[in-house]
């Protein structure tokens, strides 16, 4: 028995004692009062459980919403700065090796790496893949 059960038992004992002293004419009022206290206890317990489950669901969603727990604004900003700093020598190498096509290829690589990083750190940025439902068959048609 925990503390709440002993408090409820004391309330019941007090209600029964009051019923013995006051008589049967107050019985329904005493029972209603006791049941109201029980309802309040149940409401508080349910509210605590719902709050706890809601908090757990929010934490689970926050954890699953971001693949890497260490991803942060600073990491994304740093990745952007590093890619821009590396873009200068890569552009020079691309132009030196193949003129304009070399420059375009090097910048396509830089943009591609940044797009992949953005998609990794921001799930749903590009719409994501549609989840298959149980009604989807193996064949389209």
NORQUIRA-V34378 format. One record per pair of residues at least 4 apart in sequence whose C-alpha atoms are under 8 Angstrom apart, sorted by the first residue. I is the first residue (numbers start at 0). GAP is how many residues later the second one is. Records with the same first field share a line. If there is no record, write none. Layout:
I: GAP + GAP
This chain:
0: 4 + 5
1: 4
2: 4
3: 4
4: 4
5: 4
6: 4
7: 4 + 30
8: 4
9: 4
10: 4 + 23
11: 4 + 22
12: 4
13: 4
14: 4 + 15 + 16 + 19
15: 4
16: 4
17: 4 + 12
18: 4 + 5 + 7 + 8 + 11
19: 4
21: 4
22: 4
25: 4
26: 4
27: 4
28: 4
29: 4
30: 4
31: 4
32: 4
33: 4
34: 4
35: 4
36: 4
37: 4
38: 4
39: 4
40: 4
41: 4
42: 4
43: 4
44: 4
45: 4
46: 4
47: 4
48: 4
49: 4
50: 4
51: 4
52: 4
53: 4
54: 4
55: 4
56: 4
57: 4
58: 4
59: 4
60: 4
61: 4
62: 4 + 6
64: 58
65: 5 + 55 + 56 + 57
66: 53 + 54
67: 53
70: 4 + 5 + 50
71: 4
72: 4
73: 4
74: 4
75: 4 + 42 + 45
76: 4
77: 4
78: 4
79: 4 + 34
80: 4
81: 4
82: 4 + 27 + 31
83: 4
84: 4
85: 4
86: 4 + 19 + 20 + 23
87: 4
88: 4
89: 4 + 16
90: 4 + 11 + 12 + 15 + 16
91: 4 + 11
92: 4 + 9
93: 4 + 5 + 6 + 7 + 8 + 9 + 10 + 11 + 12
94: 4 + 5 + 6 + 7 + 8
95: 6
96: 5
97: 4 + 5
98: 4
99: 4
100: 4
101: 4
102: 4
103: 4
104: 4
105: 4
106: 4
107: 4
108: 4
109: 4
110: 4
111: 4
112: 4
113: 4
114: 4
115: 4
116: 4
117: 4 + 7
118: 4 + 5 + 6 + 7
122: 5
123: 4
131: 4
